[in-house]
């Protein structure tokens, strides 16, 4: 089975509930096993106009699903929870991004792995650090700790509560 890291985010409806339901859905994916989910982190919205703050987390799972099949499953979970894809970076009920899929690099029209903007996003890197191996590196060899040194936690707040008992 291949380890896969998934970023979770929500800033519409009841974000904590949205993330809890997404975690349950991830745990139910075929040929997959949810291993860990980070704490919740509150962050400022990235995108157009004024938006509510986001709640974010990162999940670690192992899967035998191929990357595109996993992407399809993630987008299906988003759709089931009311995600509408009209405007890039708009407020959303749920956002699930495939960050890392083993040590594989993918560049296609539908999927880029590692996620192309994860290196600049503290709301991804800090929860990822919480649940990952201390030596986690991107497929190009860049260590997660190096990325964290270049990405301050400005505006990121770890919140109480857990989404999953890992």
C-alpha positions as CSV (number, residue, x, y, z in Angstrom):
1,X,0.0,0.0,0.0
2,X,1.2,3.5,-0.8
3,X,1.2,6.3,1.8
4,X,-0.8,9.3,0.8
5,X,-1.2,12.7,2.5
6,X,-4.4,14.6,2.1
7,X,-5.0,18.2,3.0
8,X,-8.5,19.0,4.3
9,X,-10.0,22.5,4.5
10,X,-13.4,24.1,5.0
11,X,-14.7,27.6,5.6
12,X,-18.5,27.4,4.8
13,X,-21.4,25.8,6.7
14,X,-20.0,24.1,9.8
15,X,-16.3,23.7,8.9
16,X,-15.5,21.3,11.8
17,X,-18.5,19.1,11.0
18,X,-17.5,19.2,7.3
19,X,-14.0,18.0,8.2
20,X,-15.3,15.3,10.5
21,X,-17.6,14.0,7.8
22,X,-14.7,14.1,5.3
23,X,-12.5,12.1,7.7
24,X,-15.2,9.5,8.0
25,X,-15.5,9.3,4.2
26,X,-11.7,9.0,3.8
27,X,-11.8,6.1,6.3
28,X,-14.4,4.4,4.2
29,X,-12.6,4.5,0.9
30,X,-12.0,1.1,-0.7
31,X,-8.5,-0.4,-0.8
32,X,-7.4,2.3,1.7
33,X,-6.8,2.7,5.4
34,X,-6.9,6.0,7.3
35,X,-3.9,6.1,9.7
36,X,-3.7,9.6,11.2
37,X,-5.3,13.0,11.1
38,X,-3.7,16.1,12.5
39,X,-5.2,18.6,14.9
40,X,-7.4,21.3,13.5
41,X,-5.7,24.6,12.5
42,X,-7.5,27.9,11.9
43,X,-6.0,30.0,9.1
44,X,-6.9,33.1,7.1
45,X,-8.6,32.5,3.8
46,X,-6.5,32.6,0.6
47,X,-8.6,33.9,-2.3
48,X,-10.9,36.6,-3.6
49,X,-12.9,39.0,-1.4
50,X,-13.6,38.7,2.3
51,X,-14.0,35.1,3.3
52,X,-14.4,33.4,6.7
53,X,-11.3,31.8,8.2
54,X,-10.6,28.2,7.2
55,X,-10.3,25.1,9.4
56,X,-7.6,22.8,8.1
57,X,-6.0,19.5,8.8
58,X,-3.9,16.8,7.1
59,X,-4.6,13.1,7.0
60,X,-2.3,10.2,6.3
61,X,-3.7,7.1,4.7
62,X,-2.4,4.1,2.9
63,X,-4.0,3.1,-0.3
64,X,-3.9,0.7,-3.3
65,X,-6.0,3.2,-5.3
66,X,-4.0,4.7,-8.2
67,X,-3.5,8.4,-7.9
68,X,-6.2,9.5,-10.4
69,X,-8.7,7.1,-8.9
70,X,-7.9,8.6,-5.4
71,X,-8.3,12.1,-6.8
72,X,-11.7,11.1,-8.3
73,X,-12.7,9.7,-4.8
74,X,-11.6,12.9,-3.1
75,X,-13.6,15.1,-5.6
76,X,-16.6,12.8,-5.1
77,X,-16.4,13.4,-1.3
78,X,-16.2,17.1,-1.9
79,X,-19.2,17.0,-4.2
80,X,-21.2,14.9,-1.7
81,X,-20.6,17.6,0.9
82,X,-21.8,20.5,-1.3
83,X,-18.6,21.6,-3.0
84,X,-19.2,23.8,-6.0
85,X,-16.3,24.5,-8.4
86,X,-17.1,27.9,-10.0
87,X,-14.4,30.3,-8.9
88,X,-10.8,29.4,-8.1
89,X,-10.0,29.9,-4.4
90,X,-13.5,30.8,-3.4
91,X,-15.1,29.9,-0.1
92,X,-16.0,26.2,0.1
93,X,-17.7,23.6,2.2
94,X,-14.8,21.2,1.6
95,X,-11.5,21.1,-0.1
96,X,-9.5,17.9,-0.3
97,X,-6.0,18.0,-1.9
98,X,-3.7,15.1,-2.6
99,X,-0.4,16.5,-1.2
100,X,1.9,13.5,-1.5
101,X,1.5,10.0,-3.0
102,X,4.4,7.9,-1.8
103,X,7.6,9.2,-3.5
104,X,5.8,9.6,-6.8
105,X,5.9,12.8,-8.9
106,X,3.0,13.4,-11.2
107,X,2.3,16.2,-13.7
108,X,-0.8,15.8,-15.7
109,X,-3.7,18.1,-16.7
110,X,-5.8,16.9,-13.7
111,X,-3.2,16.2,-11.0
112,X,0.2,17.5,-9.9
113,X,1.9,15.7,-7.0
114,X,3.5,16.9,-4.8
115,X,0.8,19.5,-4.6
116,X,2.2,22.6,-6.4
117,X,1.5,25.2,-3.7
118,X,2.0,23.1,-0.5
119,X,5.5,24.6,0.0
120,X,4.1,28.1,0.6
121,X,1.1,27.1,2.8
122,X,1.6,27.0,6.5
123,X,-1.9,25.5,6.9
124,X,-0.6,22.5,5.1
125,X,3.0,22.2,6.3
126,X,2.4,22.5,10.1
127,X,-0.4,19.9,10.2
128,X,1.7,17.7,7.9
129,X,4.6,17.9,10.3
130,X,2.4,16.9,13.2
131,X,1.5,13.5,11.7
132,X,4.5,12.7,9.6
133,X,7.8,10.9,10.0
134,X,10.5,13.2,11.3
135,X,12.5,12.6,8.1
136,X,9.7,13.2,5.7
137,X,10.9,14.6,2.3
138,X,9.3,15.5,-0.9
139,X,10.1,13.3,-3.9
140,X,12.8,15.8,-5.0
141,X,14.6,15.3,-1.6
142,X,13.6,18.5,0.0
143,X,13.0,17.8,3.7
144,X,9.7,19.0,5.4
145,X,11.8,20.7,8.1
146,X,13.5,22.8,5.5
147,X,10.1,23.9,4.1
148,X,8.9,24.8,7.6
149,X,11.9,27.0,8.2
150,X,10.9,29.0,5.1
151,X,7.2,29.2,5.9
152,X,6.3,31.0,9.1
153,X,3.2,30.1,11.1
154,X,1.9,33.7,10.9
155,X,-1.9,33.7,11.4
156,X,-2.1,29.9,11.9
157,X,-3.7,28.8,15.2
158,X,-3.9,25.2,16.4
159,X,-7.4,24.6,17.8
160,X,-8.6,22.2,20.5
161,X,-10.3,19.0,19.5
162,X,-9.5,16.1,17.2
163,X,-11.2,14.9,14.0
164,X,-10.0,11.3,14.3
165,X,-8.6,9.0,17.0
166,X,-5.2,8.2,15.5
